[in-house]
Amino acid sequence: MASAAQDPAREFIPRTIDPDDERAFMDAIEKWVEGEVKPVVMEHDHGDIWPEKLVHQMAEMGLFGATIGQEYGGLGLPATTYAKIVTYVSSYWMALTGIFNSHLIMAAAVERFGTEEQRQEWLPKFASGEIRGGLALTEPNAGTDLQAIRTVATRDGDDYVINGTKTWISNGIKGSCFALLVKTDPKADPRYKGMSLMIAPKGEGFTVGKKFEKLGYKGIDSAELMFDNYRIPAKNLIGGVEGHGFFQATGGLELGRINVAARGVGLAKGSLRLATEYAQLRETMGKPICEHQAIQLKLGEMVTRARASELLTMDAAETYDRGERCDMQAGMAKFFASESAVRNSEEAMRIYGGYAYSKEYEIERYYRDALLMCIGEGTNEMQRMIISKQWVKQNPA
Ligand SMILES: Cc1cc2nc3c(=O)[nH]c(=O)nc-3n(C[C@H](O)[C@H](O)[C@H](O)COP(=O)(O)OP(=O)(O)OC[C@H]3O[C@@H](n4cnc5c(N)ncnc54)[C@H](O)[C@@H]3O)c2cc1C
């Protein structure tokens, strides 16, 4: 068995973008959201319908290659620009961003930790959207405690044979390839040393269970993936060395946490936008409700939370773009922005009064979608522990 002695991560190349290019790209995104996304959100959300047309449009705009390097056919956007895109789209329909977010985390694992041969083979197809997928880490018995996974990959000649089950996998039905976390040495101690990450395209022995019915996050498919003597070539082991999977999967989560933070910012800002409009139109006691102090207190807190979330998220994205360690910044952004999304959507529900409870209004979707942001890419309980550990480490007594 290969040793896990060295960090196989590719040297980080800092990314920047010309402000004019970024503005042009954001203009295109805003036009697309206005013309194509906004008119169909309610129908897709209420019917839990996968947005096929929007997915094709996202591929045409290059979103499936947004953070993939230009040398591999992607747009090579810095995390800051990417966070702005995710924030904007999420302020109208958060679930839509899950279709390219999870895919790009898979791509980031291959780009950061894969061999050059793997990058050449997979990244151009990921970037074009020809192959789309996501990240398959969670198992029925292992979410937060990823080291408890039971999916096992056994070396057999030039192949690995994989058996096990993954659950809650975003894009599980519509996607065709996943970054799959497995145990290559189930007896390893510490446990993380026996974990590897594989590029797993759908094929014989890889089946998909039923689509999960969810509270929110509609339109995007979440499903169970089953592996029964599923065989892949050994060259699909990311980085080509066993034992690095835990580090590769959690390393990718830094970008994932910035993404979730940006989604939280989008939900917090979207809830604020809707509440601000409504509070000026709805009148009680002869004046718009935004002139009542009780509503002013809510709006004042909401706008502050939205702005603080955005600044924390940009701080994490800028740190990531400089190639510096950013687990603490990404954790703070993810924690604060997701909690802000929950609080802002709840306050917006109260500002809407009884109408919040009607499916004819959009605000209830923000309320249903926001809670997921506290769970994905590491629960907020864990985020606070990560932040605290890093903080204490940086401040020895
Ligand atoms: C809609 C949706 C989409 C998802 N998409 C994906 C995906 O694409 N890929 C994927 O791999 N996974 C995905 N997940 C799974 C998600 O990452 C897990 O649900 C999450 O990591 C939490 O794991 P768990 O549900 O097993 O909760 P558990 O790990 O069982 O945690 C339960 C509770 O205990 C707390 N807890 C656990 N351990 C500790 C501890 N040590 N200290 C303090 N508190 C602790 C948690 O914070 C939580 O409050 C998705 C989940 C959902 C709901």
The ligand as an SDF file (V2000), in Angstrom:
LIG
                    3D

 53 58  0  0  0  0  0  0  0  0999 V2000
  -30.3400   18.6350    1.4080 C   0  0  0  0  0  0  0  0  0  0  0  0
  -29.0340   18.0300    1.7810 C   0  0  0  0  0  0  0  0  0  0  0  0
  -28.0290   17.9160    0.8130 C   0  0  0  0  0  0  0  0  0  0  0  0
  -26.8240   17.2960    1.1400 C   0  0  0  0  0  0  0  0  0  0  0  0
  -25.8620   17.1370    0.1580 N   0  0  0  0  0  0  0  0  0  0  0  0
  -24.7720   16.3840    0.4150 C   0  0  0  0  0  0  0  0  0  0  0  0
  -23.8280   16.0630   -0.6200 C   0  0  0  0  0  0  0  0  0  0  0  0
  -23.9640   16.4980   -1.7630 O   0  0  0  0  0  0  0  0  0  0  0  0
  -22.7660   15.2720   -0.3160 N   0  0  0  0  0  0  0  0  0  0  0  0
  -22.5790   14.7660    0.9310 C   0  0  0  0  0  0  0  0  0  0  0  0
  -21.6070   14.0490    1.1300 O   0  0  0  0  0  0  0  0  0  0  0  0
  -23.4530   15.0480    1.9590 N   0  0  0  0  0  0  0  0  0  0  0  0
  -24.5380   15.8300    1.7160 C   0  0  0  0  0  0  0  0  0  0  0  0
  -25.4360   16.1200    2.7280 N   0  0  0  0  0  0  0  0  0  0  0  0
  -25.2110   15.5550    4.0580 C   0  0  0  0  0  0  0  0  0  0  0  0
  -24.7310   16.5850    5.0670 C   0  0  0  0  0  0  0  0  0  0  0  0
  -23.4110   16.9580    4.7640 O   0  0  0  0  0  0  0  0  0  0  0  0
  -24.8740   15.9510    6.4600 C   0  0  0  0  0  0  0  0  0  0  0  0
  -26.2580   15.8570    6.7390 O   0  0  0  0  0  0  0  0  0  0  0  0
  -24.1620   16.7760    7.5230 C   0  0  0  0  0  0  0  0  0  0  0  0
  -22.7630   16.6300    7.3730 O   0  0  0  0  0  0  0  0  0  0  0  0
  -24.5490   16.3390    8.9470 C   0  0  0  0  0  0  0  0  0  0  0  0
  -24.4150   14.9670    9.0770 O   0  0  0  0  0  0  0  0  0  0  0  0
  -25.6110   14.0930    9.7110 P   0  0  0  0  0  0  0  0  0  0  0  0
  -26.8510   14.4850    9.0120 O   0  0  0  0  0  0  0  0  0  0  0  0
  -25.1910   12.6690    9.6590 O   0  0  0  0  0  0  0  0  0  0  0  0
  -25.7200   14.5960   11.1960 O   0  0  0  0  0  0  0  0  0  0  0  0
  -24.8970   14.0590   12.4690 P   0  0  0  0  0  0  0  0  0  0  0  0
  -23.4470   13.9710   12.1280 O   0  0  0  0  0  0  0  0  0  0  0  0
  -25.5300   12.8040   12.9510 O   0  0  0  0  0  0  0  0  0  0  0  0
  -25.1240   15.2200   13.5130 O   0  0  0  0  0  0  0  0  0  0  0  0
  -26.3340   15.3600   14.2590 C   0  0  0  0  0  0  0  0  0  0  0  0
  -26.1830   16.5400   15.2100 C   0  0  0  0  0  0  0  0  0  0  0  0
  -25.1090   16.3030   16.1340 O   0  0  0  0  0  0  0  0  0  0  0  0
  -24.1570   17.3600   16.0630 C   0  0  0  0  0  0  0  0  0  0  0  0
  -22.8200   16.7890   16.2310 N   0  0  0  0  0  0  0  0  0  0  0  0
  -22.3200   15.6840   15.6150 C   0  0  0  0  0  0  0  0  0  0  0  0
  -21.0690   15.4510   16.0240 N   0  0  0  0  0  0  0  0  0  0  0  0
  -20.7550   16.4290   16.8990 C   0  0  0  0  0  0  0  0  0  0  0  0
  -19.5860   16.7420   17.6830 C   0  0  0  0  0  0  0  0  0  0  0  0
  -18.4790   16.0250   17.5960 N   0  0  0  0  0  0  0  0  0  0  0  0
  -19.6460   17.8300   18.4840 N   0  0  0  0  0  0  0  0  0  0  0  0
  -20.7520   18.6100   18.5490 C   0  0  0  0  0  0  0  0  0  0  0  0
  -21.8750   18.3580   17.8500 N   0  0  0  0  0  0  0  0  0  0  0  0
  -21.8760   17.2940   17.0400 C   0  0  0  0  0  0  0  0  0  0  0  0
  -24.3510   17.9690   14.6850 C   0  0  0  0  0  0  0  0  0  0  0  0
  -23.8830   19.3140   14.6230 O   0  0  0  0  0  0  0  0  0  0  0  0
  -25.8520   17.8610   14.5270 C   0  0  0  0  0  0  0  0  0  0  0  0
  -26.4610   18.9270   15.2100 O   0  0  0  0  0  0  0  0  0  0  0  0
  -26.6220   16.7940    2.4420 C   0  0  0  0  0  0  0  0  0  0  0  0
  -27.6230   16.9380    3.4160 C   0  0  0  0  0  0  0  0  0  0  0  0
  -28.8170   17.5420    3.1000 C   0  0  0  0  0  0  0  0  0  0  0  0
  -29.8730   17.6560    4.1610 C   0  0  0  0  0  0  0  0  0  0  0  0
  1  2  1  0
  2  3  1  0
  2 52  2  0
  3  4  2  0
  4  5  1  0
  4 50  1  0
  5  6  2  0
  6  7  1  0
  6 13  1  0
  7  8  2  0
  7  9  1  0
  9 10  1  0
 10 11  2  0
 10 12  1  0
 12 13  2  0
 13 14  1  0
 14 15  1  0
 14 50  1  0
 15 16  1  0
 16 17  1  0
 16 18  1  0
 18 19  1  0
 18 20  1  0
 20 21  1  0
 20 22  1  0
 22 23  1  0
 23 24  1  0
 24 25  2  0
 24 26  1  0
 24 27  1  0
 27 28  1  0
 28 29  2  0
 28 30  1  0
 28 31  1  0
 31 32  1  0
 32 33  1  0
 33 34  1  0
 33 48  1  0
 34 35  1  0
 35 36  1  0
 35 46  1  0
 36 37  1  0
 36 45  1  0
 37 38  2  0
 38 39  1  0
 39 40  1  0
 39 45  2  0
 40 41  1  0
 40 42  2  0
 42 43  1  0
 43 44  2  0
 44 45  1  0
 46 47  1  0
 46 48  1  0
 48 49  1  0
 50 51  2  0
 51 52  1  0
 52 53  1  0
M  END
$$$$
